[in-house]
């Protein structure tokens, strides 16, 4: 396939649960979990998109004529753009697509690399849901970020060891999954972690630890105290807490407090390169995108993911040009206005 429209049309044919709405905003799939929707009323997923739309961009078109560059880096590893695939698993369960999680992970990792960036990989109840992604990252020379759910400590250890064997540049943990009842009551349960427990995990990983699911300055400071070198400001795509704030609402305050001491990423409702620009202007080091990349992988595998990410890159480049930016470091707070 050659275009995003073709990839998306293919995904719509292959998904039997997700509707692949023209605007992926959480309205049609409210409360559909399992499925692609937000938890309960679905308000957190919907809010993610609505609050991003409440940020507008300030244009500046009287500038010099150099080419715009979206080049960035991930803990010193060069990337073509500061956009990364979010960790997702359960493709059949949540999207209704006849695609194994292993095939999905291969598509997302390979497609992200082809576009010059990286994918965060997923985890799940079955051991294979972590082992297989780690093997795929290792096969791709460590170009991926294994993401470990906050399992009981003994079950964290072997996952950390396996992730390190992959050669990855960082390891993440989506600690907001600790509140999910189905995982708390599973054979291998998840659990909340104290700062002291997270310190032990940070020591064990020996590469940068990224804690995903931080939604307050208080939480960000705890992550910093625990030794995390990065956080993802995230409400888990609206899938863990009904009525939660959106990431974009709390991003600026968090960046102001910890942004000079650690990497701050954000996810939740990002659908375009101009959305990415908004996050960067509010202080983020990068953006994770979930559902649209799932559609891309389902629609056309690794090629679909590459097509989608190159579309985002072009949109980001165009937005930067019209805001008067020539590189990522040129993006500043005065280039956006927040209506919240």
C-alpha positions in Angstrom: 0.0 0.0 0.0 1.1 3.5 -0.7 -1.1 5.8 1.4 -2.5 6.1 4.9 -6.0 6.1 3.5 -5.4 2.7 2.0 -3.9 1.4 5.2 -6.8 2.7 7.3 -9.4 1.2 4.9 -7.7 -2.1 5.2 -7.8 -1.9 9.0 -11.5 -1.2 8.9 -12.1 -4.3 7.0 -10.0 -6.5 9.3 -11.2 -5.1 12.7 -14.5 -6.7 13.9 -14.6 -4.9 17.3 -12.9 -1.5 16.8 -14.9 0.6 14.4 -11.9 2.4 13.1 -13.8 5.7 13.2 -12.7 8.5 10.9 -12.0 10.5 14.1 -10.6 8.2 16.8 -12.0 10.2 19.7 -13.5 7.6 22.1 -17.2 8.6 21.5 -18.4 5.6 19.6 -16.6 3.0 21.9 -17.4 4.5 25.3 -17.0 1.9 28.0 -16.0 -0.9 25.6 -13.2 -2.7 27.5 -12.3 -5.3 26.4 -12.4 -3.4 23.2 -10.7 -0.1 22.2 -12.8 2.2 24.4 -12.2 4.1 27.6 -13.2 2.8 31.0 -16.7 3.3 32.4 -18.3 6.3 30.8 -15.3 6.6 28.5 -14.9 10.2 29.6 -11.1 10.0 30.1 -10.5 8.8 26.5 -12.8 11.5 25.1 -11.2 14.1 27.3 -7.7 13.2 26.0 -8.8 14.2 22.5 -11.0 17.2 23.5 -8.2 18.9 25.6 -5.7 18.4 22.8 -8.1 20.2 20.5 -8.3 23.0 23.1 -4.6 23.8 22.4 -4.1 26.0 19.4 -0.9 26.9 17.5 0.5 30.4 16.9 1.7 31.0 13.3 4.8 32.8 12.3 5.5 32.8 8.6 8.2 35.6 8.2 11.3 33.5 8.7 14.4 32.3 6.9 14.1 29.5 4.3 16.2 26.6 5.7 14.8 23.1 5.6 12.9 22.0 8.7 14.3 19.0 10.7 12.3 16.8 13.0 15.5 15.0 14.2 15.5 14.1 17.9 17.1 11.6 20.3 16.0 8.9 22.8 18.5 8.9 25.7 21.3 9.7 23.2 20.0 7.3 20.4 19.2 9.4 17.3 15.7 9.3 16.0 14.0 10.8 13.0 11.2 12.3 15.0 10.2 12.4 18.7 7.3 10.1 18.3 7.2 6.5 19.5 4.8 3.6 19.3 2.9 3.0 22.6 2.9 -0.5 24.2 -0.2 -2.4 23.2 -1.2 -6.1 23.4 -4.4 -8.1 23.1 -5.0 -7.3 19.4 -7.7 -10.0 18.9 -9.4 -9.2 22.2 -9.4 -5.4 21.8 -9.6 -4.9 18.0 -11.2 -8.1 16.8 -8.4 -8.5 14.2 -7.0 -11.9 13.3 -3.5 -11.0 14.1 -1.4 -12.6 16.8 0.3 -10.3 19.4 3.7 -11.7 18.1 2.9 -10.6 14.5 1.7 -7.3 15.8 4.8 -6.6 17.8 7.0 -7.5 14.8 5.1 -5.1 12.6 5.3 -2.3 15.1 8.9 -2.7 16.0 10.0 -3.1 12.3 7.8 -0.3 11.0 9.0 2.1 13.7 12.6 1.3 12.9 12.0 1.8 9.2 10.6 5.3 10.0 13.6 6.1 12.1 12.1 5.8 15.5 11.3 3.2 18.2 8.4 1.2 19.6 7.5 0.4 23.2 6.5 -3.2 23.4 3.7 -4.8 25.5 3.2 -7.3 28.3 0.3 -9.5 29.5 -1.0 -12.2 31.7 0.8 -15.0 29.8 4.6 -15.2 30.0 4.8 -15.4 26.2 3.2 -11.9 26.0 6.5 -10.5 27.4 9.0 -13.1 26.1 8.0 -12.8 22.5 8.3 -9.0 22.3 11.7 -9.2 24.0 12.9 -11.7 21.5 11.7 -9.4 18.7 13.5 -6.4 20.1 16.7 -8.5 20.4 16.3 -9.7 16.8 16.2 -6.0 15.8 19.5 -5.1 17.6 17.8 -3.9 20.7 15.8 -1.2 18.9 12.7 -1.2 21.1 11.6 -0.5 24.7 10.2 -3.5 26.6 7.4 -2.4 28.9 6.8 -4.5 32.1 3.6 -4.4 34.0 4.0 -3.9 37.8 3.9 -7.6 38.7 4.6 -9.1 42.1 8.3 -8.7 42.6 9.4 -12.2 41.8 7.7 -12.0 38.4 9.4 -8.6 37.7 12.9 -10.1 38.1 13.0 -12.5 35.2 11.3 -9.9 33.0 13.9 -7.3 33.8 16.7 -9.9 33.1 15.1 -10.8 29.7 14.6 -7.2 28.7 18.3 -6.4 29.5 19.3 -9.4 27.3 17.5 -7.7 24.3 20.0 -4.9 24.2 17.3 -2.3 24.6 18.2 1.4 25.3 15.7 1.7 28.1 13.1 -0.3 30.0 9.6 0.9 30.9 6.9 -0.1 33.4 3.3 1.0 32.9 2.7 1.3 36.7 -0.9 2.6 36.2 -1.9 -1.0 35.3 -1.6 -1.7 39.0 -5.2 -0.6 39.6 -6.7 -2.9 37.0 -8.9 -5.5 38.8 -8.5 -8.2 36.2 -4.7 -8.0 36.6 -4.8 -7.7 40.4 -6.8 -10.8 40.6 -4.9 -12.8 38.0 -2.7 -15.8 38.6 0.3 -13.5 38.5 -1.0 -10.4 40.1 0.1 -6.8 39.6 0.5 -4.5 42.6 1.3 -0.9 43.5 4.9 -0.1 44.2 6.4 2.2 46.8 9.3 4.6 46.1 11.6 2.2 47.8 10.5 -0.7 45.7 10.8 1.3 42.5 14.4 2.3 43.6 15.3 -1.4 43.6 13.8 -1.9 40.1 15.7 1.2 38.9 18.9 -0.3 40.2 18.2 -3.7 38.6 17.5 -2.5 35.1 20.9 -0.8 34.7 19.5 1.2 31.7 17.2 4.2 31.9 13.9 3.3 33.7 10.8 5.0 32.3 7.6 5.0 34.5 4.4 5.2 32.5 1.2 6.4 34.1 2.3 9.6 35.9 -0.4 12.2 36.0 0.6 14.7 38.7 3.6 16.7 39.9 3.5 14.6 43.1 3.8 11.4 41.1 6.5 12.8 38.9 8.6 13.8 42.0 8.2 10.3 43.4 9.4 8.8 40.1 12.4 11.1 40.2 13.1 10.1 43.8 12.8 6.4 42.8 15.6 6.9 40.2 13.5 6.9 37.0 15.2 8.7 34.2 12.0 9.2 32.3 8.2 9.2 32.8 5.2 9.0 30.5 2.5 11.4 31.4 -0.4 9.0 30.7 -3.9 7.9 31.8 -3.4 4.6 29.9 -5.5 5.9 27.0 -8.4 6.5 29.3 -8.6 2.8 30.1 -7.8 2.6 33.8 -9.7 5.4 35.5 -13.1 6.9 34.5 -13.1 10.7 35.0 -9.4 11.2 34.9 -7.6 14.3 33.7 -6.0 14.2 30.3 -2.2 14.1 29.8 -2.0 17.4 27.9 -3.7 19.2 30.8 -1.1 18.2 33.4 1.9 18.1 31.1 3.2 21.7 31.4 3.1 21.7 35.2 4.9 18.4 35.4 7.6 19.5 32.9 8.1 22.7 34.8 8.9 20.8 37.9 11.0 17.8 36.7 11.7 18.4 33.0 15.3 19.5 33.5 16.0 16.4 35.6 14.4 13.6 33.5 12.8 12.9 30.2 9.1 13.6 30.0 7.0 11.8 27.4 3.2 12.0 27.0 0.4 10.0 25.4 -3.3 10.1 25.1 -5.4 11.1 22.1 -2.5 12.2 19.8 -3.6 11.9 16.2 -1.5 14.2 14.1 1.8 15.9 13.8 0.2 19.2 14.9 -0.9 17.4 18.1 2.8 16.3 18.6 3.9 19.9 18.2 1.5 21.0 21.0 3.1 18.5 23.4 6.6 19.6 22.5 5.7 23.3 23.0 4.4 22.5 26.5 7.7 20.9 27.4 7.5 17.2 26.4 10.6 15.4 25.1 8.4 13.1 23.0 5.0 11.6 22.3 3.7 8.0 22.3 0.9 7.1 20.0 -1.3 3.9 20.5 -4.5 3.2 18.8 -3.7 4.7 15.3 -0.4 2.7 15.2 -2.5 -0.4 16.0 -4.7 0.4 13.0 -1.6 0.9 10.9 -0.1 -2.5 11.9 -3.5 -4.3 11.4 -4.0 -2.6 8.1 -0.6 -3.3 6.5 1.9 -4.6 9.0 5.3 -3.0 9.2 4.7 -1.0 6.0 1.5 0.4 7.4 3.3 1.5 10.6 6.0 3.2 8.6 3.5 4.9 6.3 1.6 6.3 9.4 4.8 7.5 11.2 6.0 9.2 8.0 2.6 10.9 7.7 3.0 12.2 11.3 6.5 13.3 10.6 5.4 15.3 7.5 2.6 16.9 9.5 5.0 17.8 12.3 7.4 19.3 9.8 4.7 21.4 8.2 3.4 22.6 11.6 7.0 23.6 12.6 7.5 25.5 9.3 4.3 27.5 9.8 5.2 28.3 13.4 8.6 29.5 12.4 10.7 26.5 13.7 13.6 24.9 11.9 14.4 22.2 14.4 12.8 20.6 17.5 14.7 22.8 19.9 13.1 25.9 18.3 9.7 24.8 19.6 8.8 27.0 22.6 5.9 27.6 24.9 4.8 30.9 23.3 3.9 29.0 20.1 0.7 27.5 21.6 -2.3 28.8 23.4 -4.2 26.6 25.9 -7.9 27.1 26.3 -8.1 25.3 29.7 
